[in-house]
C-alpha cells in the first residue's frame, strides 16, 4: 500500500461551525450596511426636504398677541371712561375694607 500524500488539513466540526457563523455575521453586516446606504441615497435624492419657518411663526404669534393686548387695553379704557369708575380707593374706604377683612377672619377663626 502506498501512503496517502495529501496536503489537505483536517478541520474539526467545531471550527467549521465557527467559521460558518463568522461568515454569516460578516455577510449580514454587509447587507445591513448596503441597505442603509441605499435608504440614505433614496432619502437624499428622491424626497423633498421640508423646512419650517420657526422664527417667522413665533414672530407672527407674538405680533398677534401684542395686537390682542392693545385691543383689550383700548376696550378697557373706553369702558372705564364710559362708566367713570374711580380707579383708586380713598383712605377711608381702605380702612373700612381692612376692618371688614379683620371681622371676617375673626369670625372664621372662632367657628
C-alpha positions in Angstrom: 0.0 0.0 0.0 1.1 3.4 -0.8 0.8 6.0 1.9 -1.5 8.9 1.2 0.4 12.1 0.5 -2.4 14.5 0.9 -1.8 18.1 1.8 -5.4 18.7 2.9 -5.8 19.7 6.5 -8.4 18.2 8.7 -10.7 20.7 10.3 -12.8 19.8 13.3 -16.6 20.2 13.1 -16.4 22.9 15.8 -14.0 25.1 13.8 -16.2 24.6 10.7 -19.3 25.8 12.6 -17.5 28.8 14.0 -16.2 29.8 10.5 -19.7 29.4 9.1 -21.1 31.6 11.9 -18.4 34.3 11.3 -19.1 34.2 7.6 -22.8 34.6 8.2 -22.2 37.6 10.5 -19.9 39.3 8.0 -22.4 38.8 5.1 -25.3 40.0 7.3 -23.3 43.1 8.4 -22.5 43.8 4.7 -26.2 43.5 3.7 -27.3 45.8 6.5 -24.7 48.5 5.5 -25.7 48.3 1.9 -29.4 48.6 2.7 -28.7 51.6 4.9 -26.7 53.3 2.2 -29.5 52.7 -0.3 -32.1 54.2 2.1 -29.9 57.3 2.7 -29.4 57.7 -1.1 -33.1 57.5 -1.8 -34.0 59.9 1.0 -31.4 62.5 -0.2 -32.2 62.3 -3.9 -35.8 61.4 -4.3 -37.6 63.2 -1.5 -38.4 66.8 -1.0 -36.9 68.5 2.1 -39.3 70.2 4.4 -38.2 73.4 6.1 -40.0 75.0 8.9 -40.1 78.8 9.4 -39.8 78.6 13.2 -38.8 82.3 13.7 -41.5 83.6 11.3 -44.1 81.6 13.1 -43.1 82.8 16.5 -42.9 86.4 15.3 -46.4 86.2 13.9 -47.8 84.7 17.1 -46.0 87.5 19.1 -47.5 90.2 16.9 -51.0 88.8 17.2 -50.7 88.7 21.0 -49.5 92.3 21.1 -52.4 93.4 18.9 -54.9 91.5 21.1 -53.4 93.1 24.2 -53.7 96.6 22.6 -57.3 95.9 21.6 -58.2 94.8 25.1 -56.5 97.8 26.6 -58.5 100.1 24.3 -61.7 98.4 25.3 -60.9 98.7 29.0 -60.0 102.4 28.6 -63.3 103.0 26.7 -65.2 101.1 29.4 -63.7 103.0 32.3 -64.3 106.3 30.5 -68.0 105.5 29.9 -68.7 104.3 33.4 -66.5 106.9 35.2 -65.5 104.3 37.9 -62.7 105.6 40.1 -59.6 103.5 39.9 -58.2 104.3 43.3 -59.7 103.9 46.7 -59.6 106.6 49.3 -58.1 106.1 52.8 -61.4 105.8 54.5 -62.5 103.1 52.0 -59.2 101.2 52.6 -59.7 101.3 56.4 -63.3 100.1 56.1 -62.2 97.2 53.8 -59.5 96.3 56.3 -61.9 96.3 59.2 -64.3 94.1 57.2 -61.5 91.7 56.5 -60.4 91.6 60.1 -64.0 90.8 61.2 -64.3 88.1 58.6 -61.1 86.4 59.7 -62.0 86.7 63.4 -65.4 85.1 62.6 -63.8 82.3 60.6 -61.3 81.5 63.4 -63.9 81.3 66.1 -66.1 78.9 64.2 
